[in-house]
Amino acid sequence: MDKYGRDRDWTGQTPVAYPEPAWEVLDPRFDGKQGNSTLLRIWHGTGHDAAQWTEGPVWMGDWGCLIFSDIPNHRTLRWNADDGRVTTFQHESNYANGHTRDLQGRLVACEHDSRRVTRREYDGTWTVLADRCEGKPLNAPNDAAVHADGSVWFTDPGYGTLWDYEGHRAQHELSTRVYRVDATSGELSVIAEEPMRRPNGICFSPDHTSVYVVDTGKTDGDYPANVIEFDVTADGKRAESPRVFADYSPGMTDGIRCDTQGNLWCSWGWGGPETNGVRVHAPDGTLLAILHTPEAIGNLCFGGTKRNRLFMAGSTSIYALYVNATGAALS
């Protein structure tokens, strides 16, 4: 079987031997974390239901489902764990991209078209957390993470306003930044600008002393494709001392998540079939393992009843795999 999964039977009718052959272990520290589990394509829409670009997966344990975006189709979908059915969670999603959950379990969404970050309240209404800075509209928020103090940190690279495919073309009035929304006051502050060109995926280390931010500047040409690590100040309000945690050339990463051991799980793609999948890094940046998939993985999250199931938004599909690791955050 091709290790990239291009000739794999995704119907589940052909047995796959354990350990999952799509794993490539590069460091003995990862041995045993693969788990006895098979990589599954749990959803791949066809015809009218086909997805154009899946993104922003978030596990909703209290609902027993995975919420994810289909950005170009202007909708958010829901995969039910009980029966595997996929239904529309939100029509006209404002071309929402990344999702997370706050400390109260409320869904937070980064909306491209409306150029804002919103929060879904318990009654189903939406509250705007941020839509402007310095009196100017945000570019197009992309992904978000929640700090232990309840503040929402998000990236604003502006992809949703660069063209009409994932939103609508619009002029940027602000530089590309990472922002913080205070949990108490709602105040919006700039966390970081340099050295990133297109800040994208974001997540915190388990102890919240570091924040990782993906720079997908490579989409603009001869620019980096890095994961940048920042120190989070003791008051949780600033990020400082940026340094390259991992270089993803010739491909790129996008969405990222940490497990409880501090390992960083990074989506991977955009460099040919050999760069499609997930890469796992130790806290010191060492590449531990690669999970190969047939499609580029744009984002991922941990979920399931034990938070040990890795869900991957893979271009036009959703993939899932049980792993011997536990997600560190709510999403």
N, C-alpha and C positions, 0 to 999 in steps of 0.2 A: 504494500500500500504506500502510495506517495505520502511522505511525511507532512506535506502541506495540505493534505486533505482534498486535493483536486479530483481524485478518483474514488473518493470514499462514498459508501452507501449511507446516506443520511436518513434513510427510512427507519433505521434501527433494526432491520431484519437480519443484517450480517453481524455476527458477534465480533467484538473487538477485545483482544487479550489485554489483561492488566499487566503492568501499568500502562496507562494511556500512551500509545506510541507517538502521539503528537508532542509529548514532552521531550525536551532536550535539556538534560541536567548538566550544568557546567561547573558546579561547585558542590562539594560534598555536604555543605551546610543545608542544601535544599533536599537532599535525599530523604525520602519519607514524606515530604510535603505534597507529593503528587496525589496521594490517596488512591484507593482502589475504586476508580470511577471512570466512566466513559464520557468523552466530549460529545455533547448532544447539540444538534440544531433544533431548538425547541419551537422556533417559529420562522417561517419564510413565506411571506404573503405572495399570492399569485394574482394575476389579472388585475381587476379593479382594486383589490386589497393589497397589492404589492407596495412595499415601502421603497422610497427613493434614497433615503439616508437616515438610518436609525442612530439615535444619540440619547444622551442624558438618562441612562437607566437609574432607577432608585427603587429600593426594596421597601414595600409597605407591609410590614409584618402583621400589623393589626388588621389589615384588609386581606392578607394572604395573596398578595399579587405583586407584580413588577410593573411599574409605570415607566414608559420610555417615549421618546420623541421620534416622530417621522417628520423632520423639519420641512423639507420641500413641499410635502403634502399638507402642511399647515394643520397638523393634528398631533394629539398625544394619545398613545395607546396603552391598553392594560392587558397584561398576561396573567391569567388566573392559575395559581399553582394547583388547585384541586383537579381541574379538568383540562388544563392546557389551552382553553379558549382565549382568543384575543379579541377584544372589543374596543371601541373608541371611548376613551376616557374624556377627551375634550375636543370638540370640533372648534375650528378657528382658534387655534392655540397661540396666535400671535407669533407663529414660527418659533415656538419655545425650543430651546436647546438643552442646556444642563439643568439638572434638578438635584436637590438635596432635601434633608429634613432638619428642622430646627430642634432645639432641645425639648420642645413641647410636642414634637412629632408632626408639626405642620409642614406641608409641602412648600418648598421654595423653588421658584422657576425663574430662569433667565430667558427673557423674551427678546427675540431679534427685532421683530417688526415694530413693536411699541417702544423698543429701546429702553427697557426697564427691568427691574427685579421685583417680583411679586411673591406674596405669601398667601396660600389658600387657608382660610379660616375653617374652624370646625363646622360652620354652617354652610360651607361651600362658596362663600363670597371670597373675593380676592382683595388683598391690601397691597398698595404700592409701597415698597420699601425704598426704592431709589429709581429716579428717572432723569435727574438733572444734577449737574455739578457746575459751580461757578456761574449759574444762570443759563447754562447751555445743556442741550440734550446729550445723554450718554450716546456712545457710538452704537453698540449692540452687545449687551452683556452675554457672556458665553457660558461660564461655569461658576459654581459657588461651593463654599465649604463653611461649616459653622464651627467657631471656636468654643472652647469650654466655658467662656463667659457669656455665651449666647449671641455674640456678634456674628453677623453674616459677612464673609469676605467673598468678593467676586471679581472676575476678570472681565475686561472690556476691550477686546481686540478689534471689534467692529466688523467681523466677517458677514454678519447679517445685512449690512448696508453697503457692502462692496459691490454686490450685484443683485439681481432680482430672483435668484434661485432659492435662497434661504431667507428671504425677507424682501425688502425693496431698497433699491439703490438710493443712497442719500449722502450728502456731504458731511464728513466728520468735522466737528468743531472742537474736539478735545483730543489730546494725545492718548495713546493706548496705555491703560493703567490697571493696577489692582486697587480695589476700594474696600473699605470697611464700613458697615452699617452698625452703629452702636445699638445694643439690645435694649437699653433703657431710654436713651434720648432720641434714637433714630437718626442721630447726626451721621452724615456721610463724610468720610475722610479718605484722602489718598494715601495708600500704603506703599506703593512702589510704581515707578515709571521705568527708570533705567535699571539694568542694562537690557531689558526685554523689548523686542520689536512687536510681537503679537502674543501677549500673555493669554494663556488658554486654560488648560486643565489646572486644578488647584486642590490640594488637600493638606491636612496637618499631620504631623507625626503623632503617635499615640499620646505622648505627654504634652503635646501642644507647645513645645519649645522650638519647633521648626515648622516652617510652611514651605511646601514644594509648589513651584509654579512652572508650568510648561511654556516654553517659548517656541511657537511655530512660525517664527519669522521667515523660515525657509520658503513658505508659500509665496513670498514676495520676490524670490530670486536667491541671490548668493548671500543668504543670511543663516544664522545658526538654527539648529533643531535640537534644543537643549532642555533639560530639566534643571531649573535653578533652585537652590536651597537657600532660604533666608533664616536667620535667627529671629524668633519672636520675642519681643521685649517682655520683661517680667509683668508689666501691667497689661499685656495682651493687646496693646493698641498700635504697635508699630512693628515693621519688619526691617531688619538691617543685615549688613555683612553678606550680600549676595555672592554666591559662588556656584560654579557649574557642578552639579551633582552627577549628571550623565549626559553624554553626547549621543544623539540618536541618528546622526548622518550615517548612511545615505537615506534612511527613512525618516519617519517622524513619530513621536508619540502625541497623544491628545489628552484623553481622560486618564486620571491616576487615582489610586486608592492605597492606603496603608493597611497592613494587618496588625494584630496586636503585638507582634514581635518587632514592629518597626520596619518590616520589609515593604518596599514600594512596588506595587503592581501597576505596570504601565501598558496601556494600549499601544499598538504598533502597526505601522503600515506605510504606504506611499513610497516604497522603494523597490517594488517588484515583489513577486510571490514569496521570496525568501524572507521578506520583512513583514509579513502579515501575521499578526498574533498578539501575544502578550509577553512582555519581558518582566522578570522579577529581580529587583535589586536589594541587596542587604543594606542596612542603615549606613554603611561606609561607602556605598555606591557600587560595590562589586556586583557584577552581573551573575546571578545565581542560576537562572534557568530561563528557557524560552518555551512557550506554548505556541505551536504553529497552527494556523487556521487558514482556510481557503479564501477568506475575505479579509480586507483590512479591518482592524478593530478600532472604532472611533472612541469608545468609552466603555466603562465597566463599573461594576459595584459588587459588593458582597451581599448575600441575602440568604433566604431560607430560615428555618426555625432555629438553627444553630449558627447562623451567619457564616457558614462554611461552604456556601455554594457561590461560585464566581459566575456572574451574569455578564455577558459581553455583547455590546451593540456592534454587530459586524456588517456594516454597509447596508445590506438589504435584509439582514437576518438577525436573530437573537440566538446566541449560543449560551450553554450552561455547562458547568463542570464542578463536581464536588472536589474540594481540596482539603488537605490537612493543615488548614490555616483559618483564622477567624478574623473577620473584618473589624477594624478598629473604631469605625464611626457608624452613625445611623444610616449612612448611604454610601 
